[in-house]
Amino acid sequence: QVHLVESGGGLVQAGGSLRLSCAASGRTFSSYAMGWFRQAPGQEREFVAAISWSGGSTYYADSVKGRFTISRDNAKNTVYLQMNSLKPEDTAVYYCAATAARSFTAAQTMGVQEYDYWGQGTQVTVSS
């Protein structure tokens, strides 16, 4: 069982930056690949970024590539999402998620259904 708690959301102007954090409970954090997803009002939850167990491999949605960076600190049981050059279309509730899958491929890490545990979400609002 993994319990995830996101923090760091808020209101920021377009072009600004935010760093989201996701703290995980349990002593097996390093055995989970982690992902960030987001959901805007009236839209489906969509993939943002994912990181492998050691942090050596990452995937990004095309819409955030070059602006967002996912990282993790296994000693602190925490995964981060650094968001730069924010745009109004980045406005959404951001969720972190953990998957116990034993392979790390683009197809697996981008699917909502691949993740076993989810946080409660943190709101990010980007004003124009």
N, CA, C and O atoms as CSV, one atom per row, in Angstrom:
chain,resi,resn,atom,element,x,y,z
A,1,GLN,N,N,0.837,-1.190,0.000
A,1,GLN,CA,C,0.000,0.000,0.000
A,1,GLN,C,C,0.876,1.246,0.000
A,1,GLN,O,O,1.837,1.332,0.765
A,2,VAL,N,N,0.552,2.201,-0.847
A,2,VAL,CA,C,1.286,3.459,-0.934
A,2,VAL,C,C,0.299,4.602,-0.793
A,2,VAL,O,O,-0.727,4.634,-1.472
A,3,HIS,N,N,0.609,5.534,0.084
A,3,HIS,CA,C,-0.222,6.718,0.266
A,3,HIS,C,C,0.533,7.912,-0.300
A,3,HIS,O,O,1.684,8.151,0.066
A,4,LEU,N,N,-0.110,8.664,-1.194
A,4,LEU,CA,C,0.538,9.773,-1.894
A,4,LEU,C,C,-0.131,11.094,-1.538
A,4,LEU,O,O,-1.358,11.193,-1.511
A,5,VAL,N,N,0.682,12.100,-1.266
A,5,VAL,CA,C,0.161,13.423,-0.926
A,5,VAL,C,C,0.901,14.472,-1.747
A,5,VAL,O,O,2.112,14.647,-1.612
A,6,GLU,N,N,0.146,15.169,-2.604
A,6,GLU,CA,C,0.733,16.224,-3.426
A,6,GLU,C,C,0.698,17.567,-2.694
A,6,GLU,O,O,-0.141,17.803,-1.825
A,7,SER,N,N,1.634,18.436,-3.072
A,7,SER,CA,C,1.658,19.814,-2.552
A,7,SER,C,C,2.366,20.694,-3.569
A,7,SER,O,O,2.999,20.203,-4.504
A,8,GLY,N,N,2.248,21.998,-3.373
A,8,GLY,CA,C,2.980,22.937,-4.209
A,8,GLY,C,C,2.155,23.638,-5.270
A,8,GLY,O,O,2.667,24.506,-5.976
A,9,GLY,N,N,0.886,23.277,-5.394
A,9,GLY,CA,C,0.045,23.954,-6.365
A,9,GLY,C,C,-0.271,25.372,-5.946
A,9,GLY,O,O,0.024,25.781,-4.823
A,10,GLY,N,N,-0.877,26.126,-6.864
A,10,GLY,CA,C,-1.249,27.488,-6.544
A,10,GLY,C,C,-1.589,28.275,-7.787
A,10,GLY,O,O,-1.790,27.722,-8.868
A,11,LEU,N,N,-1.649,29.586,-7.605
A,11,LEU,CA,C,-1.958,30.513,-8.695
A,11,LEU,C,C,-0.677,31.192,-9.148
A,11,LEU,O,O,0.078,31.715,-8.328
A,12,VAL,N,N,-0.433,31.185,-10.443
A,12,VAL,CA,C,0.782,31.794,-10.990
A,12,VAL,C,C,0.438,32.460,-12.315
A,12,VAL,O,O,-0.483,32.032,-13.010
A,13,GLN,N,N,1.175,33.501,-12.659
A,13,GLN,CA,C,0.957,34.161,-13.940
A,13,GLN,C,C,1.615,33.374,-15.067
A,13,GLN,O,O,2.567,32.625,-14.852
A,14,ALA,N,N,1.096,33.557,-16.244
A,14,ALA,CA,C,1.684,32.912,-17.419
A,14,ALA,C,C,3.166,33.273,-17.515
A,14,ALA,O,O,3.557,34.421,-17.305
A,15,GLY,N,N,3.977,32.271,-17.836
A,15,GLY,CA,C,5.422,32.457,-17.891
A,15,GLY,C,C,6.132,32.144,-16.594
A,15,GLY,O,O,7.360,32.064,-16.551
A,16,GLY,N,N,5.361,31.967,-15.538
A,16,GLY,CA,C,5.948,31.685,-14.235
A,16,GLY,C,C,6.257,30.219,-14.037
A,16,GLY,O,O,6.125,29.405,-14.951
A,17,SER,N,N,6.676,29.895,-12.807
A,17,SER,CA,C,7.099,28.539,-12.476
A,17,SER,C,C,6.463,28.084,-11.176
A,17,SER,O,O,6.130,28.889,-10.306
A,18,LEU,N,N,6.305,26.783,-11.068
A,18,LEU,CA,C,5.876,26.132,-9.841
A,18,LEU,C,C,6.601,24.798,-9.741
A,18,LEU,O,O,6.965,24.197,-10.752
A,19,ARG,N,N,6.807,24.341,-8.503
A,19,ARG,CA,C,7.331,22.994,-8.305
A,19,ARG,C,C,6.353,22.218,-7.443
A,19,ARG,O,O,6.070,22.586,-6.303
A,20,LEU,N,N,5.848,21.145,-8.009
A,20,LEU,CA,C,4.967,20.255,-7.270
A,20,LEU,C,C,5.791,19.155,-6.608
A,20,LEU,O,O,6.799,18.696,-7.144
A,21,SER,N,N,5.333,18.752,-5.433
A,21,SER,CA,C,5.949,17.639,-4.722
A,21,SER,C,C,4.896,16.585,-4.445
A,21,SER,O,O,3.710,16.889,-4.312
A,22,CYS,N,N,5.338,15.361,-4.360
A,22,CYS,CA,C,4.449,14.248,-4.017
A,22,CYS,C,C,5.198,13.366,-3.030
A,22,CYS,O,O,6.173,12.704,-3.383
A,23,ALA,N,N,4.731,13.367,-1.797
A,23,ALA,CA,C,5.355,12.566,-0.745
A,23,ALA,C,C,4.649,11.230,-0.620
A,23,ALA,O,O,3.421,11.166,-0.562
A,24,ALA,N,N,5.433,10.167,-0.578
A,24,ALA,CA,C,4.874,8.825,-0.500
A,24,ALA,C,C,5.177,8.178,0.839
A,24,ALA,O,O,6.252,8.366,1.407
A,25,SER,N,N,4.218,7.418,1.333
A,25,SER,CA,C,4.436,6.662,2.562
A,25,SER,C,C,5.043,5.312,2.208
A,25,SER,O,O,5.076,4.924,1.040
A,26,GLY,N,N,5.517,4.610,3.207
A,26,GLY,CA,C,6.001,3.260,2.958
A,26,GLY,C,C,7.486,3.209,2.687
A,26,GLY,O,O,8.107,4.220,2.358
A,27,ARG,N,N,8.053,2.017,2.830
A,27,ARG,CA,C,9.489,1.837,2.683
A,27,ARG,C,C,9.869,1.267,1.337
A,27,ARG,O,O,11.033,0.934,1.117
A,28,THR,N,N,8.901,1.145,0.417
A,28,THR,CA,C,9.184,0.527,-0.870
A,28,THR,C,C,9.014,1.514,-2.010
A,28,THR,O,O,8.727,1.117,-3.139
A,29,PHE,N,N,9.189,2.788,-1.725
A,29,PHE,CA,C,8.971,3.833,-2.738
A,29,PHE,C,C,9.803,3.576,-3.987
A,29,PHE,O,O,9.325,3.771,-5.105
A,30,SER,N,N,11.032,3.143,-3.802
A,30,SER,CA,C,11.933,2.962,-4.945
A,30,SER,C,C,11.521,1.800,-5.847
A,30,SER,O,O,12.093,1.635,-6.925
A,31,SER,N,N,10.555,1.001,-5.440
A,31,SER,CA,C,10.089,-0.100,-6.282
A,31,SER,C,C,8.932,0.309,-7.183
A,31,SER,O,O,8.415,-0.511,-7.942
A,32,TYR,N,N,8.518,1.585,-7.103
A,32,TYR,CA,C,7.421,2.091,-7.919
A,32,TYR,C,C,7.929,3.105,-8.925
A,32,TYR,O,O,8.678,4.017,-8.576
A,33,ALA,N,N,7.521,2.943,-10.166
A,33,ALA,CA,C,7.664,4.033,-11.122
A,33,ALA,C,C,6.562,5.041,-10.805
A,33,ALA,O,O,5.476,4.674,-10.357
A,34,MET,N,N,6.858,6.304,-11.044
A,34,MET,CA,C,5.930,7.362,-10.650
A,34,MET,C,C,5.513,8.195,-11.855
A,34,MET,O,O,6.268,8.359,-12.813
A,35,GLY,N,N,4.306,8.710,-11.784
A,35,GLY,CA,C,3.819,9.546,-12.864
A,35,GLY,C,C,3.075,10.757,-12.345
A,35,GLY,O,O,2.581,10.772,-11.217
A,36,TRP,N,N,3.006,11.765,-13.183
A,36,TRP,CA,C,2.165,12.935,-12.936
A,36,TRP,C,C,1.121,12.999,-14.044
A,36,TRP,O,O,1.426,12.815,-15.222
A,37,PHE,N,N,-0.107,13.260,-13.642
A,37,PHE,CA,C,-1.222,13.437,-14.562
A,37,PHE,C,C,-1.921,14.742,-14.212
A,37,PHE,O,O,-1.683,15.315,-13.149
A,38,ARG,N,N,-2.782,15.209,-15.108
A,38,ARG,CA,C,-3.565,16.396,-14.798
A,38,ARG,C,C,-4.958,16.265,-15.400
A,38,ARG,O,O,-5.184,15.538,-16.367
A,39,GLN,N,N,-5.873,16.994,-14.792
A,39,GLN,CA,C,-7.256,16.958,-15.257
A,39,GLN,C,C,-7.865,18.343,-15.156
A,39,GLN,O,O,-7.988,18.908,-14.069
A,40,ALA,N,N,-8.244,18.881,-16.307
A,40,ALA,CA,C,-8.915,20.169,-16.357
A,40,ALA,C,C,-10.428,19.934,-16.291
A,40,ALA,O,O,-10.895,18.841,-16.611
A,41,PRO,N,N,-11.192,20.941,-15.882
A,41,PRO,CA,C,-12.646,20.780,-15.775
A,41,PRO,C,C,-13.262,20.313,-17.092
A,41,PRO,O,O,-12.996,20.885,-18.148
A,42,GLY,N,N,-14.087,19.270,-17.020
A,42,GLY,CA,C,-14.773,18.762,-18.193
A,42,GLY,C,C,-13.919,17.938,-19.131
A,42,GLY,O,O,-14.371,17.538,-20.204
A,43,GLN,N,N,-12.678,17.683,-18.730
A,43,GLN,CA,C,-11.781,16.917,-19.589
A,43,GLN,C,C,-11.315,15.649,-18.891
A,43,GLN,O,O,-11.414,15.525,-17.670
A,44,GLU,N,N,-10.809,14.716,-19.674
A,44,GLU,CA,C,-10.296,13.482,-19.114
A,44,GLU,C,C,-8.922,13.722,-18.486
A,44,GLU,O,O,-8.206,14.658,-18.840
A,45,ARG,N,N,-8.584,12.850,-17.551
A,45,ARG,CA,C,-7.264,12.924,-16.951
A,45,ARG,C,C,-6.225,12.561,-18.011
A,45,ARG,O,O,-6.383,11.587,-18.748
A,46,GLU,N,N,-5.156,13.367,-18.073
A,46,GLU,CA,C,-4.153,13.140,-19.102
A,46,GLU,C,C,-2.754,13.014,-18.517
A,46,GLU,O,O,-2.441,13.583,-17.472
A,47,PHE,N,N,-1.937,12.264,-19.210
A,47,PHE,CA,C,-0.555,12.036,-18.803
A,47,PHE,C,C,0.262,13.312,-18.949
A,47,PHE,O,O,0.088,14.076,-19.899
A,48,VAL,N,N,1.164,13.529,-17.980
A,48,VAL,CA,C,2.077,14.669,-18.037
A,48,VAL,C,C,3.521,14.175,-18.121
A,48,VAL,O,O,4.249,14.534,-19.046
A,49,ALA,N,N,3.934,13.352,-17.154
A,49,ALA,CA,C,5.320,12.899,-17.106
A,49,ALA,C,C,5.412,11.642,-16.255
A,49,ALA,O,O,4.551,11.385,-15.413
A,50,ALA,N,N,6.466,10.858,-16.483
A,50,ALA,CA,C,6.701,9.660,-15.687
A,50,ALA,C,C,8.192,9.467,-15.492
A,50,ALA,O,O,9.005,9.922,-16.297
A,51,ILE,N,N,8.538,8.783,-14.407
A,51,ILE,CA,C,9.942,8.546,-14.079
A,51,ILE,C,C,10.094,7.121,-13.569
A,51,ILE,O,O,9.233,6.611,-12.852
A,52,SER,N,N,11.194,6.488,-13.943
A,52,SER,CA,C,11.434,5.104,-13.567
A,52,SER,C,C,11.877,4.990,-12.105
A,52,SER,O,O,12.043,5.993,-11.410
A,53,TRP,N,N,12.061,3.769,-11.666
A,53,TRP,CA,C,12.326,3.502,-10.251
A,53,TRP,C,C,13.563,4.225,-9.726
A,53,TRP,O,O,13.553,4.756,-8.615
A,54,SER,N,N,14.613,4.244,-10.518
A,54,SER,CA,C,15.848,4.889,-10.082
A,54,SER,C,C,15.937,6.337,-10.517
A,54,SER,O,O,16.811,7.077,-10.066
A,55,GLY,N,N,15.031,6.740,-11.395
A,55,GLY,CA,C,15.072,8.083,-11.946
A,55,GLY,C,C,15.890,8.195,-13.219
A,55,GLY,O,O,16.075,9.293,-13.746
A,56,GLY,N,N,16.380,7.075,-13.714
A,56,GLY,CA,C,17.235,7.120,-14.884
A,56,GLY,C,C,16.517,7.300,-16.202
A,56,GLY,O,O,17.131,7.682,-17.198
A,57,SER,N,N,15.216,7.028,-16.220
A,57,SER,CA,C,14.436,7.168,-17.454
A,57,SER,C,C,13.193,8.001,-17.186
A,57,SER,O,O,12.574,7.899,-16.127
A,58,THR,N,N,12.839,8.825,-18.164
A,58,THR,CA,C,11.669,9.672,-18.032
A,58,THR,C,C,10.908,9.722,-19.358
A,58,THR,O,O,11.470,9.489,-20.428
A,59,TYR,N,N,9.626,10.031,-19.256
A,59,TYR,CA,C,8.789,10.286,-20.423
A,59,TYR,C,C,7.978,11.548,-20.147
A,59,TYR,O,O,7.634,11.845,-19.003
A,60,TYR,N,N,7.681,12.285,-21.219
A,60,TYR,CA,C,6.895,13.498,-21.107
A,60,TYR,C,C,5.831,13.554,-22.198
A,60,TYR,O,O,6.025,13.047,-23.303
A,61,ALA,N,N,4.719,14.171,-21.872
A,61,ALA,CA,C,3.735,14.505,-22.896
A,61,ALA,C,C,4.325,15.582,-23.797
A,61,ALA,O,O,5.096,16.426,-23.341
A,62,ASP,N,N,3.967,15.553,-25.061
A,62,ASP,CA,C,4.505,16.540,-25.998
A,62,ASP,C,C,4.175,17.962,-25.567
A,62,ASP,O,O,4.957,18.881,-25.811
A,63,SER,N,N,3.038,18.149,-24.936
A,63,SER,CA,C,2.587,19.484,-24.562
A,63,SER,C,C,3.443,20.128,-23.470
A,63,SER,O,O,3.401,21.345,-23.292
A,64,VAL,N,N,4.218,19.324,-22.739
A,64,VAL,CA,C,5.024,19.874,-21.641
A,64,VAL,C,C,6.520,19.670,-21.856
A,64,VAL,O,O,7.333,20.164,-21.076
A,65,LYS,N,N,6.881,18.952,-22.902
A,65,LYS,CA,C,8.288,18.647,-23.152
A,65,LYS,C,C,9.079,19.940,-23.303
A,65,LYS,O,O,8.680,20.845,-24.036
A,66,GLY,N,N,10.205,20.014,-22.601
A,66,GLY,CA,C,11.038,21.199,-22.649
A,66,GLY,C,C,10.666,22.256,-21.617
A,66,GLY,O,O,11.433,23.191,-21.387
A,67,ARG,N,N,9.506,22.119,-20.997
A,67,ARG,CA,C,9.069,23.089,-19.974
A,67,ARG,C,C,8.985,22.457,-18.583
A,67,ARG,O,O,9.270,23.112,-17.581
A,68,PHE,N,N,8.600,21.199,-18.528
A,68,PHE,CA,C,8.437,20.496,-17.251
A,68,PHE,C,C,9.561,19.488,-17.072
A,68,PHE,O,O,10.071,18.930,-18.043
A,69,THR,N,N,9.943,19.260,-15.809
A,69,THR,CA,C,10.950,18.257,-15.488
A,69,THR,C,C,10.480,17.433,-14.297
A,69,THR,O,O,10.135,17.977,-13.248
A,70,ILE,N,N,10.472,16.119,-14.471
A,70,ILE,CA,C,10.125,15.216,-13.379
A,70,ILE,C,C,11.415,14.679,-12.773
A,70,ILE,O,O,12.376,14.385,-13.484
A,71,SER,N,N,11.421,14.555,-11.447
A,71,SER,CA,C,12.582,14.006,-10.753
A,71,SER,C,C,12.092,13.305,-9.494
A,71,SER,O,O,10.936,13.446,-9.096
A,72,ARG,N,N,12.991,12.549,-8.875
A,72,ARG,CA,C,12.608,11.862,-7.639
A,72,ARG,C,C,13.798,11.785,-6.707
A,72,ARG,O,O,14.951,11.797,-7.140
A,73,ASP,N,N,13.503,11.706,-5.428
A,73,ASP,CA,C,14.512,11.521,-4.391
A,73,ASP,C,C,14.048,10.324,-3.567
A,73,ASP,O,O,13.181,10.457,-2.704
A,74,ASN,N,N,14.623,9.167,-3.833
A,74,ASN,CA,C,14.173,7.952,-3.149
A,74,ASN,C,C,14.496,7.972,-1.656
A,74,ASN,O,O,13.821,7.314,-0.865
A,75,ALA,N,N,15.512,8.716,-1.275
A,75,ALA,CA,C,15.844,8.821,0.152
A,75,ALA,C,C,14.762,9.595,0.909
A,75,ALA,O,O,14.570,9.399,2.109
A,76,LYS,N,N,14.060,10.477,0.192
A,76,LYS,CA,C,13.006,11.281,0.809
A,76,LYS,C,C,11.605,10.794,0.437
A,76,LYS,O,O,10.608,11.398,0.832
A,77,ASN,N,N,11.535,9.699,-0.324
A,77,ASN,CA,C,10.232,9.168,-0.758
A,77,ASN,C,C,9.392,10.243,-1.446
A,77,ASN,O,O,8.194,10.361,-1.191
A,78,THR,N,N,10.017,11.011,-2.305
A,78,THR,CA,C,9.327,12.138,-2.925
A,78,THR,C,C,9.618,12.209,-4.414
A,78,THR,O,O,10.739,11.961,-4.858
A,79,VAL,N,N,8.591,12.550,-5.171
A,79,VAL,CA,C,8.736,12.821,-6.595
A,79,VAL,C,C,8.329,14.272,-6.827
A,79,VAL,O,O,7.431,14.791,-6.163
A,80,TYR,N,N,8.996,14.915,-7.771
A,80,TYR,CA,C,8.788,16.337,-8.030
A,80,TYR,C,C,8.376,16.566,-9.486
A,80,TYR,O,O,8.657,15.757,-10.370
A,81,LEU,N,N,7.708,17.683,-9.698
A,81,LEU,CA,C,7.436,18.140,-11.053
A,81,LEU,C,C,7.750,19.631,-11.093
A,81,LEU,O,O,6.997,20.449,-10.566
A,82,GLN,N,N,8.859,19.969,-11.715
A,82,GLN,CA,C,9.231,21.372,-11.908
A,82,GLN,C,C,8.562,21.861,-13.178
A,82,GLN,O,O,8.760,21.295,-14.253
A,83,MET,N,N,7.770,22.911,-13.050
A,83,MET,CA,C,7.009,23.432,-14.187
A,83,MET,C,C,7.446,24.853,-14.471
A,83,MET,O,O,7.263,25.742,-13.640
A,84,ASN,N,N,8.021,25.069,-15.635
A,84,ASN,CA,C,8.482,26.385,-16.057
A,84,ASN,C,C,7.698,26.858,-17.271
A,84,ASN,O,O,7.037,26.067,-17.944
A,85,SER,N,N,7.777,28.138,-17.539
A,85,SER,CA,C,7.099,28.728,-18.706
A,85,SER,C,C,5.635,28.295,-18.752
A,85,SER,O,O,5.140,27.846,-19.786
A,86,LEU,N,N,4.970,28.432,-17.643
A,86,LEU,CA,C,3.592,27.962,-17.550
A,86,LEU,C,C,2.660,28.757,-18.449
A,86,LEU,O,O,2.842,29.955,-18.662
A,87,LYS,N,N,1.663,28.064,-18.968
A,87,LYS,CA,C,0.675,28.641,-19.869
A,87,LYS,C,C,-0.719,28.478,-19.253
A,87,LYS,O,O,-0.922,27.592,-18.422
A,88,PRO,N,N,-1.670,29.312,-19.643
A,88,PRO,CA,C,-3.035,29.153,-19.118
A,88,PRO,C,C,-3.599,27.750,-19.365
A,88,PRO,O,O,-4.384,27.250,-18.560
A,89,GLU,N,N,-3.212,27.127,-20.450
A,89,GLU,CA,C,-3.719,25.778,-20.754
A,89,GLU,C,C,-3.124,24.705,-19.851
A,89,GLU,O,O,-3.539,23.548,-19.921
A,90,ASP,N,N,-2.164,25.061,-19.007
A,90,ASP,CA,C,-1.649,24.125,-18.011
A,90,ASP,C,C,-2.536,24.082,-16.760
A,90,ASP,O,O,-2.316,23.262,-15.869
A,91,THR,N,N,-3.521,24.951,-16.701
A,91,THR,CA,C,-4.421,24.980,-15.553
A,91,THR,C,C,-5.171,23.663,-15.421
A,91,THR,O,O,-5.818,23.209,-16.364
A,92,ALA,N,N,-5.077,23.051,-14.235
A,92,ALA,CA,C,-5.695,21.742,-14.007
A,92,ALA,C,C,-5.431,21.323,-12.565
A,92,ALA,O,O,-4.662,21.962,-11.847
A,93,VAL,N,N,-6.072,20.255,-12.165
A,93,VAL,CA,C,-5.684,19.563,-10.940
A,93,VAL,C,C,-4.616,18.545,-11.332
A,93,VAL,O,O,-4.802,17.748,-12.252
A,94,TYR,N,N,-3.496,18.590,-10.618
A,94,TYR,CA,C,-2.372,17.709,-10.914
A,94,TYR,C,C,-2.328,16.581,-9.884
A,94,TYR,O,O,-2.422,16.808,-8.678
A,95,TYR,N,N,-2.182,15.357,-10.400
A,95,TYR,CA,C,-2.165,14.167,-9.560
A,95,TYR,C,C,-0.844,13.431,-9.739
A,95,TYR,O,O,-0.321,13.344,-10.850
A,96,CYS,N,N,-0.310,12.906,-8.648
A,96,CYS,CA,C,0.792,11.965,-8.800
A,96,CYS,C,C,0.244,10.559,-8.610
A,96,CYS,O,O,-0.781,10.357,-7.958
A,97,ALA,N,N,0.939,9.601,-9.185
A,97,ALA,CA,C,0.482,8.225,-9.169
A,97,ALA,C,C,1.684,7.285,-9.152
A,97,ALA,O,O,2.776,7.626,-9.605
A,98,ALA,N,N,1.444,6.096,-8.616
A,98,ALA,CA,C,2.503,5.084,-8.505
A,98,ALA,C,C,2.061,3.810,-9.209
A,98,ALA,O,O,0.907,3.394,-9.113
A,99,THR,N,N,3.000,3.205,-9.914
A,99,THR,CA,C,2.717,1.938,-10.581
A,99,THR,C,C,3.719,0.885,-10.165
A,99,THR,O,O,4.917,1.153,-10.070
A,100,ALA,N,N,3.217,-0.324,-9.914
A,100,ALA,CA,C,4.079,-1.436,-9.538
A,100,ALA,C,C,4.510,-2.248,-10.748
A,100,ALA,O,O,5.126,-3.304,-10.601
A,101,ALA,N,N,4.192,-1.767,-11.936
A,101,ALA,CA,C,4.566,-2.487,-13.151
A,101,ALA,C,C,6.079,-2.706,-13.186
A,101,ALA,O,O,6.851,-1.856,-12.742
A,102,ARG,N,N,6.488,-3.861,-13.721
A,102,ARG,CA,C,7.900,-4.210,-13.713
A,102,ARG,C,C,8.632,-3.814,-14.995
A,102,ARG,O,O,9.824,-4.086,-15.135
A,103,SER,N,N,7.929,-3.175,-15.928
A,103,SER,CA,C,8.595,-2.629,-17.096
A,103,SER,C,C,8.226,-1.163,-17.211
A,103,SER,O,O,7.164,-0.739,-16.754
A,104,PHE,N,N,9.109,-0.398,-17.823
A,104,PHE,CA,C,8.915,1.051,-17.938
A,104,PHE,C,C,8.987,1.405,-19.414
A,104,PHE,O,O,10.064,1.642,-19.961
A,105,THR,N,N,7.826,1.437,-20.043
A,105,THR,CA,C,7.756,1.786,-21.457
A,105,THR,C,C,6.795,2.953,-21.628
A,105,THR,O,O,5.974,3.226,-20.753
A,106,ALA,N,N,6.902,3.630,-22.747
A,106,ALA,CA,C,6.035,4.780,-22.992
A,106,ALA,C,C,4.564,4.363,-22.943
A,106,ALA,O,O,3.740,5.051,-22.341
A,107,ALA,N,N,4.241,3.247,-23.573
A,107,ALA,CA,C,2.851,2.803,-23.627
A,107,ALA,C,C,2.303,2.518,-22.236
A,107,ALA,O,O,1.150,2.835,-21.944
A,108,GLN,N,N,3.117,1.926,-21.386
A,108,GLN,CA,C,2.643,1.593,-20.047
A,108,GLN,C,C,2.562,2.804,-19.149
A,108,GLN,O,O,1.599,2.945,-18.395
A,109,THR,N,N,3.544,3.681,-19.207
A,109,THR,CA,C,3.588,4.778,-18.247
A,109,THR,C,C,2.613,5.895,-18.574
A,109,THR,O,O,2.317,6.719,-17.708
A,110,MET,N,N,2.102,5.948,-19.810
A,110,MET,CA,C,1.201,7.029,-20.184
A,110,MET,C,C,-0.266,6.698,-19.941
A,110,MET,O,O,-1.129,7.560,-20.112
A,111,GLY,N,N,-0.555,5.490,-19.555
A,111,GLY,CA,C,-1.942,5.094,-19.377
A,111,GLY,C,C,-2.428,5.223,-17.951
A,111,GLY,O,O,-1.805,4.705,-17.025
A,112,VAL,N,N,-3.546,5.916,-17.772
A,112,VAL,CA,C,-4.132,6.074,-16.438
A,112,VAL,C,C,-4.358,4.713,-15.790
A,112,VAL,O,O,-4.155,4.558,-14.586
A,113,GLN,N,N,-4.771,3.736,-16.574
A,113,GLN,CA,C,-5.127,2.429,-16.047
A,113,GLN,C,C,-3.915,1.648,-15.554
A,113,GLN,O,O,-4.083,0.629,-14.885
A,114,GLU,N,N,-2.700,2.093,-15.864
A,114,GLU,CA,C,-1.492,1.382,-15.466
A,114,GLU,C,C,-1.088,1.662,-14.023
A,114,GLU,O,O,-0.237,0.967,-13.470
A,115,TYR,N,N,-1.691,2.670,-13.418
A,115,TYR,CA,C,-1.262,3.107,-12.092
A,115,TYR,C,C,-2.145,2.528,-10.999
A,115,TYR,O,O,-3.362,2.405,-11.140
A,116,ASP,N,N,-1.478,2.175,-9.900
A,116,ASP,CA,C,-2.133,1.471,-8.810
A,116,ASP,C,C,-2.575,2.385,-7.675
A,116,ASP,O,O,-3.558,2.101,-6.991
A,117,TYR,N,N,-1.859,3.470,-7.477
A,117,TYR,CA,C,-2.147,4.374,-6.362
A,117,TYR,C,C,-2.133,5.811,-6.856
A,117,TYR,O,O,-1.347,6.178,-7.729
A,118,TRP,N,N,-3.024,6.620,-6.278
A,118,TRP,CA,C,-3.182,8.016,-6.679
A,118,TRP,C,C,-3.238,8.928,-5.454
A,118,TRP,O,O,-3.737,8.551,-4.394
A,119,GLY,N,N,-2.712,10.136,-5.635
A,119,GLY,CA,C,-2.881,11.152,-4.619
A,119,GLY,C,C,-4.212,11.862,-4.795
A,119,GLY,O,O,-4.990,11.541,-5.694
A,120,GLN,N,N,-4.464,12.833,-3.924
A,120,GLN,CA,C,-5.739,13.536,-3.931
A,120,GLN,C,C,-5.745,14.709,-4.908
A,120,GLN,O,O,-6.808,15.245,-5.223
A,121,GLY,N,N,-4.581,15.109,-5.386
A,121,GLY,CA,C,-4.481,16.176,-6.365
A,121,GLY,C,C,-4.176,17.530,-5.752
A,121,GLY,O,O,-4.484,17.782,-4.587
A,122,THR,N,N,-3.568,18.399,-6.550
A,122,THR,CA,C,-3.285,19.772,-6.145
A,122,THR,C,C,-3.604,20.683,-7.322
A,122,THR,O,O,-3.245,20.390,-8.463
A,123,GLN,N,N,-4.284,21.794,-7.035
A,123,GLN,CA,C,-4.754,22.688,-8.090
A,123,GLN,C,C,-3.632,23.605,-8.560
A,123,GLN,O,O,-2.925,24.210,-7.755
A,124,VAL,N,N,-3.486,23.695,-9.867
A,124,VAL,CA,C,-2.568,24.655,-10.491
A,124,VAL,C,C,-3.405,25.543,-11.399
A,124,VAL,O,O,-4.109,25.061,-12.286
A,125,THR,N,N,-3.317,26.851,-11.165
A,125,THR,CA,C,-4.050,27.810,-11.975
A,125,THR,C,C,-3.072,28.815,-12.558
A,125,THR,O,O,-2.323,29.461,-11.825
A,126,VAL,N,N,-3.081,28.943,-13.877
A,126,VAL,CA,C,-2.182,29.863,-14.567
A,126,VAL,C,C,-3.021,30.968,-15.188
A,126,VAL,O,O,-3.862,30.709,-16.049
A,127,SER,N,N,-2.795,32.181,-14.755
A,127,SER,CA,C,-3.554,33.311,-15.263
A,127,SER,C,C,-2.835,33.946,-16.448
A,127,SER,O,O,-1.607,33.939,-16.530
A,128,SER,N,N,-3.633,34.492,-17.362
A,128,SER,CA,C,-3.048,35.108,-18.568
A,128,SER,C,C,-2.763,36.576,-18.347
A,128,SER,O,O,-2.272,37.252,-19.251
